[in-house]
Every structure is written in C-alpha cells, then in structure tokens.
Amino acid sequence: MNLLIKIMKNPIIRKAEIQDCEQMMKLIKELALYEKAPDEVTVSMEHFIESGFGENPVWKAFVAEVESKIVGISLFYIRYSTWKGQRLYLEDLIVTEEFRGKGLGKILFDKTIQYGKEKGYSGMLWQVLDWNEPAINFYNKYNAKFDDEWLNASIEF
C-alpha cells in the first residue's frame, strides 16, 4: 500500500498515444462490466484506433499511467451547440478499480477541464447513470448541473 500512495503522488498524466489503445480498451470494457453492459462494447480495435489516430481523428484522450500501465483515461471529443458553440463532450472518465478513490479521477477530470479552457470551449457535458452514486458524488464536488428535462435518444445503424 505504501508504494501505491507514493505512486499516486506523481502519476504520469499525458495525451493518449496510439500504443495506448489496447490498454485503454481494457479499461473501457472494465467500465462496461461495472455499468452492467459488458456486451455493449462492440467497436473493433481497428475502428477505435482509426477514430483516435487515423486521418480524421474524432476523439482525444488523456491517460493516467502508473509503472507503464494505463490505470485511468479521460476520453472526449468536440461537440457543437447552436446555443453555446464548441463544447467538450466527456465520453468516458475511467479509473481502474484498484486506483479508484485515490484522487486519480480528479486529476484526469481537472486536466480535461483545463484543456477545454485553454482551447476556448464554452463548457463540458457528459452523462452519468442515475444509480452511480460514487460518480454523482464526485461530480457534485464540481457543482455540476444535472439535467432532469432532457431524455437521451439514439438510433443504431
């Protein structure tokens, strides 16, 4: 445990690189399992890589690295609002179970907010499941506004 505390004082937070994708996908699948939807991750590794590092990347990410292992990610993209302009959309904020509750999510979230401010975006949006109390409590520390008016909608192709 002492090593974990020492590591957490100085985790490496950096932009994701193509070679991180395999470890990132493991975290995405871990999140899907936590959210009781393990079969919902259907994206191929090739598509994931192309979407982040191909000719027209659509997502960016920060990773948290401890001893050469990715233990957390913040994956986001730009969303456009006709009312607010460009905003970040936080698709996933994931910290592997072993490192949860130790401040790593805060470091990643703060880094993402900082990035959005530096780019001049007007804000950041994300979703959280209504039963995920640890996440809701985390976001409440940022005075996040939870919307009870809008319903999520989607179509699969």
Protein Blocks (a to p, Z undefined) as FASTA:
>chain_A
ZZmmmmmmmcccddddfklmmmmmmmmmmmmmmnopaklpmbdfklmmmmmmmmbdcbdc
ddddeehiafbdcdddddddfklopadddfbacddfklgonlmmmmmmmmmmmmmmmnop
abdcddddfklmmlmmmmmmnopacdfkbccddddZZ
